[in-house]
Amino acid sequence: MLKFIEQFLRVNGSEMPYVVERRPVRYPRLEFKTGKLLVVLPKSWGDESSLLERKTGWVSRKHEEIQKAIEKVRNMVGHDRGLLIFGDCFNILDAKSLKVGFLIKSESS
């Protein structure tokens, strides 16, 4: 069983949570998953701090972009316009986690 320890990165004066995951990959990468930064490293890679230090600008820009998108959705819902998905309007009840599920039915069922 894999155990992930949440760590924190200081970006723009605030603490941002991140998790390090080691995989059989060739190159390291950074991903945002459910509002948290995921640092994917090759198994042979050392400490993640040098990568995070080099990519702080990218992390900051992406985090700001995601926060603006979340705020835009909150504002849309706040004005009773909802969120248009496949032609139907949906309201988000809890925009903190932004997890959305769908059940798409075909016309024949």
C-alpha positions as CSV (number, residue, x, y, z in Angstrom):
1,M,0.0,0.0,0.0
2,L,1.4,3.4,-1.0
3,K,1.4,6.1,1.6
4,F,1.4,9.7,0.6
5,I,2.5,12.5,2.9
6,E,1.0,15.9,2.3
7,Q,3.6,18.6,2.3
8,F,3.4,22.3,1.7
9,L,5.0,24.7,-0.8
10,R,5.1,28.5,-0.1
11,V,3.7,30.3,-3.2
12,N,2.7,34.0,-3.3
13,G,2.8,34.2,0.5
14,S,0.5,31.3,1.2
15,E,1.0,27.6,1.8
16,M,-0.1,25.3,-1.0
17,P,-0.4,21.5,-0.3
18,Y,1.3,19.0,-2.5
19,V,1.9,15.3,-2.6
20,V,5.0,13.5,-4.1
21,E,4.3,10.3,-6.0
22,R,7.2,8.1,-7.3
23,R,6.4,6.1,-10.4
24,P,8.3,4.2,-13.1
25,V,8.4,7.3,-15.4
26,R,11.3,8.8,-17.2
27,Y,10.7,12.5,-16.5
28,P,9.4,14.4,-13.5
29,R,6.1,16.4,-13.9
30,L,3.8,18.6,-12.0
31,E,0.0,18.2,-12.1
32,F,-2.9,19.8,-10.3
33,K,-5.4,17.2,-9.1
34,T,-8.5,18.2,-7.1
35,G,-7.0,21.5,-6.0
36,K,-3.7,20.0,-4.8
37,L,-0.3,19.9,-6.6
38,L,0.8,16.4,-7.5
39,V,4.6,16.0,-8.0
40,V,5.3,12.9,-10.1
41,L,8.9,11.8,-9.9
42,P,10.9,8.9,-11.4
43,K,11.8,6.3,-8.7
44,S,15.5,7.2,-9.1
45,W,14.9,11.0,-8.6
46,G,16.2,12.6,-5.4
47,D,14.6,15.3,-3.5
48,E,11.7,17.3,-5.1
49,S,12.8,20.7,-3.7
50,S,15.0,21.6,-6.7
51,L,12.2,20.9,-9.2
52,L,9.7,22.9,-7.2
53,E,12.1,25.8,-6.8
54,R,12.7,25.9,-10.6
55,K,8.9,25.6,-11.3
56,T,7.6,28.0,-8.7
57,G,6.5,30.5,-11.4
58,W,4.6,27.9,-13.3
59,V,2.9,26.6,-10.1
60,S,1.9,30.1,-9.2
61,R,0.4,30.9,-12.6
62,K,-1.5,27.6,-12.8
63,H,-2.8,27.9,-9.3
64,E,-4.0,31.4,-10.0
65,E,-5.7,30.3,-13.2
66,I,-7.5,27.5,-11.4
67,Q,-8.6,29.8,-8.6
68,K,-10.0,32.3,-11.2
69,A,-12.0,29.5,-12.9
70,I,-13.4,28.4,-9.6
71,E,-14.4,32.0,-8.7
72,K,-16.0,32.4,-12.2
73,V,-18.1,29.2,-11.6
74,R,-19.1,30.4,-8.1
75,N,-20.2,33.8,-9.5
76,M,-22.2,32.0,-12.2
77,V,-24.0,29.9,-9.7
78,G,-24.4,32.9,-7.4
79,H,-26.4,34.7,-10.1
80,D,-28.8,31.7,-10.6
81,R,-27.4,31.0,-14.1
82,G,-26.1,27.6,-13.2
83,L,-23.6,25.7,-15.2
84,L,-24.6,24.6,-18.7
85,I,-23.6,21.0,-19.5
86,F,-24.8,19.1,-22.5
87,G,-27.7,21.7,-22.9
88,D,-28.9,21.2,-19.3
89,C,-28.4,23.7,-16.5
90,F,-26.8,22.4,-13.3
91,N,-26.3,24.3,-10.0
92,I,-23.2,23.5,-7.9
93,L,-24.0,23.0,-4.3
94,D,-20.5,22.7,-2.9
95,A,-17.9,24.4,-5.1
96,K,-15.0,23.6,-2.6
97,S,-14.3,20.2,-4.2
98,L,-15.7,20.6,-7.7
99,K,-16.3,16.9,-8.3
100,V,-19.0,16.3,-11.0
101,G,-20.4,13.0,-12.1
102,F,-22.6,12.2,-15.0
103,L,-24.9,9.4,-16.1
104,I,-25.5,9.8,-19.9
105,K,-28.5,7.8,-21.1
106,S,-28.8,6.9,-24.8
107,E,-32.1,7.5,-26.6
108,S,-32.7,3.8,-26.9
109,S,-32.7,3.1,-23.2
